[in-house]
Each structure stands twice: as C-alpha cells, then as structure tokens.
Amino acid sequence: MVDVRAFVFRYQKPCWKCSNLTPVLYAFRPRDNEKHLDFDPAWVGNYEVKPEHDRDMATALSHRFEWYGPGFSTTMGEQVYACWCTSCGALQGNHYIWKDMLEKWYENPQPDEFIDYNSTYDTDDH
C-alpha cells in the first residue's frame, strides 16, 4: 500500500436528463506510485490512473463528495464509480465528463483540489 495524491478537476454541467446544473469531477494521478505534491500538466493524457483503474481512489472520492459514488451504468452494463445528478439522481457519464474537462482544462490547467489516500493499485500490472 502506498500513499498517493489524486488531482481533482471540478465544475458544473447541465444534467443530460433533467438539464439542471450538477457538480461533476474528473480525478487522476500519474502512473507512478509516488505522492506528487504539485500537479504537472504534462500528466494529462499520459497514461494517468483514474478511479476506474484505482478503486481506492474511487472510494476516497466517494467519501469526500456525496454526489460521487458507485452504481450501475446501463451504458457500460456494469458497476462504475461516477458523478450523480444532485437534482434527479441520473448517472453523469464519465466519458462525457472527461471530454468536458479537457475543454475546461485549456482555460484553467490547474486542478481545483487534491485528495490524498492509500492505494493498493499496482502500476506494473497495467
């Protein structure tokens, strides 16, 4: 188990189902199992570790954000960790959040916050 830091980008977007604004997040960390104190924009798109890879990250995020957590995705046909609309409870697709985050990232390339957690994710296995 290693102590790592995930960098979190947060913003609001209209829910695909009810159109009300809802908070969403995109979180990742670099592939190495080191705790980086500062964010490096060069990590974006370079084999970053996301919550769907590192369940410890997903769990830590779900403890911090009440609108983020596990549930069944009918699109994926499996259990996923995702953002959920705070108005109607609809799952907000991780792929669409990632695409929006990339656009917003060009406007503000620094994360909004970070979360430290212990991870059992083995980067050598992936």
C-alpha positions, 0 to 999 in steps of 0.5 A: 500500500502506498500513499498517493495524491489524486488531482481533482478537476471540478465544475458544473454541467447541465444534467443530460436528463433533467438539464439542471446544473450538477457538480461533476469531477474528473480525478487522476494521478500519474502512473507512478506510485509516488505522492506528487505534491504539485500537479504537472500538466504534462500528466494529462493524457499520459497514461494517468490512473483514474478511479476506474483503474484505482478503486481506492481512489474511487472510494476516497472520492466517494467519501469526500463528495456525496454526489460521487459514488458507485452504481450501475451504468446501463451504458457500460452494463456494469458497476462504475464509480461516477458523478450523480445528478444532485437534482434527479439522481441520473448517472453523469457519464464519465466519458462525457465528463472527461471530454468536458474537462479537457475543454475546461482544462485549456482555460484553467490547467490547474486542478481545483483540489487534491485528495490524498489516500492509500492505494493498493493499485499496482502500476506494473500490472497495467 
